Amino acid sequence: MGVKIVIPTPLRQYTEKRDNVVVEGQTVEEVLRNLTAQFGELRRHLFSEDGKLRSFVNIYRNDEDIRYLEREKTPVRESDVVSIVPSIAGG
């Protein structure tokens, strides 16, 4: 099985138009790395050149923002859903 990752509409063009992808991993960081290994074009939209998660990309485990948990080290289980939520600029 694996952890389900919900792909936001603007990024689906990089995941063969899929709205979710199931990948293996024990932490948020591992599942995101496995996701971008599978869909290489997605990497530059999620991670900066130095490999850090971009500041405008919000990640949720179930309904919890990982910034308030253990950030990328937040553990995940097969029953969890990881959501990628890009920040919307404007005002």
Contacts in CASP RR format, 6 or more apart in sequence:
PFRMAT RR
TARGET T0000
AUTHOR 0000-0000-0000
METHOD contacts of the structure
MODEL  1
MGVKIVIPTPLRQYTEKRDNVVVEGQTVEEVLRNLTAQFGELRRHLFSED
GKLRSFVNIYRNDEDIRYLEREKTPVRESDVVSIVPSIAGG
1 22 0 8 1.000
1 78 0 8 1.000
2 22 0 8 1.000
2 23 0 8 1.000
2 24 0 8 1.000
2 25 0 8 1.000
2 78 0 8 1.000
3 22 0 8 1.000
3 23 0 8 1.000
3 24 0 8 1.000
3 25 0 8 1.000
3 31 0 8 1.000
3 76 0 8 1.000
3 77 0 8 1.000
3 78 0 8 1.000
3 80 0 8 1.000
3 81 0 8 1.000
3 82 0 8 1.000
4 20 0 8 1.000
4 21 0 8 1.000
4 22 0 8 1.000
4 80 0 8 1.000
4 81 0 8 1.000
4 82 0 8 1.000
5 20 0 8 1.000
5 21 0 8 1.000
5 22 0 8 1.000
5 23 0 8 1.000
5 31 0 8 1.000
5 32 0 8 1.000
5 35 0 8 1.000
5 81 0 8 1.000
5 82 0 8 1.000
5 83 0 8 1.000
5 84 0 8 1.000
6 19 0 8 1.000
6 20 0 8 1.000
6 81 0 8 1.000
6 82 0 8 1.000
6 83 0 8 1.000
6 84 0 8 1.000
7 15 0 8 1.000
7 18 0 8 1.000
7 19 0 8 1.000
7 20 0 8 1.000
7 21 0 8 1.000
7 84 0 8 1.000
8 83 0 8 1.000
8 84 0 8 1.000
8 85 0 8 1.000
8 86 0 8 1.000
9 19 0 8 1.000
10 86 0 8 1.000
11 42 0 8 1.000
11 45 0 8 1.000
11 84 0 8 1.000
11 86 0 8 1.000
12 18 0 8 1.000
12 19 0 8 1.000
14 39 0 8 1.000
14 40 0 8 1.000
14 41 0 8 1.000
14 42 0 8 1.000
14 45 0 8 1.000
15 21 0 8 1.000
15 39 0 8 1.000
15 42 0 8 1.000
16 39 0 8 1.000
21 35 0 8 1.000
21 38 0 8 1.000
21 39 0 8 1.000
23 31 0 8 1.000
23 34 0 8 1.000
23 35 0 8 1.000
23 38 0 8 1.000
24 30 0 8 1.000
24 31 0 8 1.000
24 34 0 8 1.000
25 31 0 8 1.000
25 34 0 8 1.000
25 76 0 8 1.000
26 75 0 8 1.000
26 76 0 8 1.000
27 72 0 8 1.000
27 73 0 8 1.000
27 74 0 8 1.000
27 75 0 8 1.000
27 76 0 8 1.000
28 59 0 8 1.000
28 61 0 8 1.000
28 66 0 8 1.000
28 71 0 8 1.000
28 72 0 8 1.000
28 73 0 8 1.000
28 74 0 8 1.000
28 76 0 8 1.000
28 82 0 8 1.000
29 72 0 8 1.000
29 73 0 8 1.000
30 76 0 8 1.000
31 76 0 8 1.000
31 82 0 8 1.000
32 46 0 8 1.000
32 47 0 8 1.000
32 53 0 8 1.000
32 59 0 8 1.000
32 72 0 8 1.000
32 82 0 8 1.000
35 42 0 8 1.000
36 42 0 8 1.000
36 43 0 8 1.000
36 46 0 8 1.000
36 47 0 8 1.000
45 54 0 8 1.000
45 57 0 8 1.000
46 53 0 8 1.000
46 54 0 8 1.000
46 57 0 8 1.000
46 84 0 8 1.000
47 53 0 8 1.000
47 54 0 8 1.000
48 54 0 8 1.000
53 59 0 8 1.000
53 72 0 8 1.000
56 86 0 8 1.000
56 87 0 8 1.000
56 89 0 8 1.000
57 84 0 8 1.000
57 85 0 8 1.000
57 86 0 8 1.000
57 87 0 8 1.000
58 65 0 8 1.000
58 67 0 8 1.000
58 84 0 8 1.000
58 85 0 8 1.000
58 86 0 8 1.000
58 87 0 8 1.000
59 65 0 8 1.000
59 66 0 8 1.000
59 72 0 8 1.000
59 82 0 8 1.000
59 83 0 8 1.000
59 84 0 8 1.000
59 85 0 8 1.000
60 66 0 8 1.000
60 82 0 8 1.000
60 83 0 8 1.000
60 85 0 8 1.000
61 69 0 8 1.000
61 74 0 8 1.000
61 76 0 8 1.000
61 80 0 8 1.000
61 81 0 8 1.000
61 82 0 8 1.000
62 80 0 8 1.000
62 81 0 8 1.000
66 72 0 8 1.000
66 74 0 8 1.000
76 82 0 8 1.000
END
